[in-house]
Amino acid sequence: MPEGDTVHQAAKRLHTALAGHVLTRSDLRVPKYATADLTGRTVLEVVPRGKHLLTRFEGGLTLHSHLRMDGSWKVYAAHDRWSGGPGHQIRAILGTAERTAVGYRLPVLDLLRTDTEERVTGHLGPDLLGPDWDPDVALQNLLRTPERPLGEALLDQRNLAGIGNIYKSELCFVAGATPWLPVGELPATVPDRLVAAAKRLLEANRDRPGRSTTGRRDQLLYVYGRAPRPCLRCGTSVRSAQQGDGTRDRPTYWCPRCQSGPGPTPGTPRPTN
């Protein structure tokens, strides 16, 4: 699933290509909006909200999209060949005289009035890359359920918006806690530092194509995707297991030496060493 920095970059590309221009082509390829026509409307702006994309048009309309695991928006010049995937994967086309934005494999696509955007984003916590960022509120949200595993709490967009599976694993490593450690068992100063680290890492990566949490050129990430290679800090083999509620489990990585706390709960897939 794309992280907040990836969505921020997608919004920036779309805004640069479309904002201030009149649509000459509009095609929403989902049954609910098959007859909707945005042609002739000016694109006002494209803004991110957590992992959500909001494309706003004159006349008070907003196209809301979410990339989830596989979705993407590609921008093409007038005579470019579209290369983002086969035609049957296209869910939205927004074209101007000079550029065309094509949405592939978009699992969420809604056309709504701009003044009702809260219907789709109102549940989100403070956006790590947004103007509404409030570290105090984010911290309070995380601490509200002290029994919850840290990894799950970080992924919950109602607490703070923008963290995905990569940053979840990396932030748990930075905090020195396993993703299964209950939030309430973190040392007193860690939650505040964790929120600050989340903000710092997403801001550092929002305007560059590669993502790094280590500050190193040779190894970009501490633990994510590294099992069973050695931990960059101590040399212990990084481990991996699934974490979630059984319906939306995601691969999670941690160092059993650098991170204190419990491992996967009974019934989860056996860790890889």
C-alpha positions in Angstrom: 0.0 0.0 0.0 1.4 3.4 -0.9 2.7 5.5 2.0 1.8 9.1 2.6 5.0 10.4 0.8 4.0 8.4 -2.3 0.5 9.9 -2.3 2.0 13.3 -1.8 4.1 12.9 -4.9 1.2 11.6 -6.9 -0.9 14.6 -5.9 2.0 17.0 -6.9 2.3 15.3 -10.4 -1.5 15.5 -11.0 -1.7 19.1 -9.8 1.2 20.2 -12.0 -0.4 18.5 -15.0 -4.1 19.5 -14.5 -4.6 22.4 -12.2 -5.8 25.6 -14.0 -6.7 23.7 -17.2 -10.0 22.8 -18.7 -10.9 19.2 -19.1 -11.3 18.2 -22.8 -11.8 14.5 -21.9 -13.5 12.8 -18.9 -14.1 9.1 -18.5 -14.9 7.4 -15.2 -15.0 3.7 -15.8 -16.9 2.5 -12.8 -20.6 1.7 -13.1 -21.8 4.3 -10.6 -20.3 7.2 -12.6 -20.3 5.8 -16.1 -22.5 8.7 -17.3 -20.7 11.4 -15.3 -19.1 14.0 -17.5 -16.6 16.5 -16.2 -15.6 17.8 -19.7 -15.5 21.6 -19.8 -14.8 22.0 -16.1 -11.5 23.6 -14.9 -9.4 21.6 -12.5 -8.8 23.8 -9.4 -6.3 21.6 -7.5 -5.2 18.2 -6.6 -4.5 17.7 -2.9 -3.5 14.7 -0.7 -5.1 13.9 2.6 -3.3 11.1 4.2 -3.4 8.3 1.6 -6.4 9.9 -0.2 -6.3 12.0 -3.4 -8.8 14.8 -3.9 -9.1 16.3 -7.4 -11.3 19.4 -7.1 -13.1 21.0 -10.0 -15.0 24.2 -10.6 -18.6 23.9 -9.8 -18.0 22.3 -6.4 -17.1 18.8 -7.4 -14.3 16.5 -6.1 -13.0 13.2 -7.5 -11.8 11.2 -4.6 -9.5 8.3 -5.2 -7.4 5.9 -3.1 -4.6 3.8 -4.4 -4.8 1.0 -1.8 -2.3 -1.8 -2.8 -2.1 -1.6 -6.6 -3.6 1.6 -7.8 -1.7 4.4 -9.6 -2.2 7.6 -11.5 0.0 8.2 -14.6 0.4 11.4 -16.5 1.0 11.5 -20.2 1.7 14.1 -22.8 -0.7 14.5 -25.7 1.0 12.0 -28.0 2.6 9.7 -25.4 1.8 6.0 -25.4 -0.1 5.0 -22.3 2.0 2.4 -20.5 0.6 2.0 -17.1 -1.2 -1.2 -17.8 -3.8 -2.9 -20.1 -6.9 -0.9 -21.0 -9.2 -3.0 -18.9 -7.4 -1.8 -15.8 -8.1 1.9 -16.5 -10.7 3.3 -14.1 -10.4 7.1 -14.8 -9.2 9.4 -17.6 -8.9 13.2 -17.1 -7.5 14.9 -20.1 -6.6 18.5 -21.0 -5.3 19.9 -24.3 -1.7 19.1 -23.2 -1.8 16.3 -20.6 -3.8 13.3 -19.8 -4.0 11.7 -16.3 -5.0 8.0 -16.3 -5.9 6.1 -13.2 -5.1 2.4 -13.2 -6.5 -0.2 -10.9 -8.1 2.3 -8.6 -10.1 0.4 -6.0 -11.8 3.5 -4.7 -13.2 6.2 -6.9 -16.0 8.6 -5.8 -17.4 11.7 -7.3 -18.9 14.0 -4.6 -19.5 17.5 -3.8 -16.5 19.3 -2.5 -18.4 20.5 0.6 -19.0 16.9 1.6 -15.4 15.6 1.4 -15.6 15.0 5.1 -17.6 11.9 4.2 -14.5 10.2 2.9 -11.7 11.9 4.9 -13.4 13.1 8.1 -12.3 9.9 10.0 -8.6 10.6 9.5 -6.2 11.7 12.1 -3.7 14.6 11.6 -2.0 14.3 8.3 1.8 13.9 8.7 2.4 15.9 5.5 -0.7 18.1 5.6 -1.5 21.6 6.9 -3.6 20.1 9.7 -0.6 18.3 11.3 -0.9 18.4 15.1 1.6 16.2 16.9 -0.2 16.6 20.2 -3.4 15.2 18.8 -1.5 12.4 17.0 0.1 11.5 20.3 -3.2 11.5 22.2 -4.7 9.3 19.5 -1.9 6.7 19.8 -2.1 6.6 23.6 -5.9 6.3 23.6 -5.8 2.5 23.3 -2.7 1.5 25.4 -3.4 -2.3 25.0 -3.1 -2.1 21.2 0.0 -3.4 19.5 2.3 -0.6 18.3 2.3 -1.7 14.7 -1.4 -1.8 14.4 -1.8 1.6 16.1 0.7 3.2 13.7 -1.2 1.8 10.7 -4.5 3.1 11.9 -5.2 6.2 9.8 -7.6 7.5 12.5 -4.6 8.0 14.8 -2.3 9.8 12.3 -2.6 9.7 8.5 0.1 8.7 6.1 1.9 5.7 7.7 2.0 2.5 5.6 3.5 -0.9 6.1 7.1 0.2 5.3 7.1 3.1 7.7 5.4 1.0 10.4 8.2 -1.5 10.4 10.9 1.2 10.2 9.4 3.3 13.0 9.1 0.4 15.3 12.8 -0.3 14.7 13.6 3.4 15.4 11.6 3.1 18.6 13.4 0.0 19.7 10.1 -1.9 20.2 8.6 -4.9 18.4 5.4 -4.2 16.4 3.5 -6.4 18.9 4.5 -4.4 22.0 1.4 -2.8 23.4 1.5 1.0 23.1 1.0 1.4 26.8 4.2 -0.5 27.6 6.5 1.8 25.7 8.9 3.8 27.8 7.4 7.2 28.7 9.5 9.3 26.3 9.2 7.0 23.3 5.7 7.8 22.0 6.5 11.5 21.7 9.8 10.8 19.9 8.0 8.3 17.7 5.5 10.8 16.5 8.3 13.3 15.8 10.3 10.6 13.9 7.3 9.8 11.7 7.0 13.4 10.7 10.7 13.7 10.1 10.9 10.6 7.9 7.9 11.3 5.7 9.0 14.9 5.2 12.5 13.8 4.3 11.1 11.4 1.6 8.2 13.3 0.2 10.1 15.0 -2.6 12.5 12.3 -3.7 11.8 9.1 -5.7 13.7 6.8 -3.4 12.7 6.2 0.2 15.3 6.0 2.9 15.1 5.8 6.7 18.7 5.1 7.4 20.5 8.1 5.9 22.7 5.6 4.1 23.1 5.2 0.3 24.0 1.5 0.4 21.2 0.4 2.6 18.0 2.5 2.5 15.9 0.7 5.1 16.7 -0.7 8.5 14.4 -3.8 8.5 11.6 -3.7 6.0 12.1 -6.4 3.3 15.5 -7.4 4.8 14.6 -10.8 6.3 16.7 -12.9 6.9 19.6 -10.6 6.2 21.7 -9.2 9.1 20.4 -6.2 11.0 22.3 -3.1 10.0 22.9 -2.2 13.7 23.7 -5.5 15.5 24.1 -8.2 12.8 21.2 -10.4 14.1 19.0 -11.9 11.3 16.0 -9.7 10.6 12.7 -11.6 11.0 9.4 -11.3 9.3 5.8 -12.4 10.1 2.3 -11.3 9.4 0.5 -8.7 11.5 -3.1 -7.7 11.4 -6.6 -8.8 12.3 -6.6 -11.9 10.2 -8.4 -10.2 7.3 -5.8 -7.5 6.4 -2.5 -9.1 7.5 0.6 -7.5 6.3 4.3 -8.6 6.3 6.1 -7.0 9.3 9.8 -6.9 9.9 11.8 -6.5 13.1 15.2 -7.2 14.7 14.7 -9.5 17.8 17.8 -8.1 19.4 17.4 -4.3 18.8 13.7 -4.3 19.5 12.2 -5.3 22.8 8.8 -6.7 23.4 6.8 -9.8 22.3 6.9 -11.4 18.9 3.9 -12.6 16.8 0.9 -13.8 18.8 0.0 -17.5 18.7 -1.8 -18.4 15.5 0.1 -16.1 13.2 2.3 -17.5 10.5 5.7 -18.7 11.7 8.4 -16.1 11.5 11.1 -16.4 8.8 14.6 -16.3 10.3 
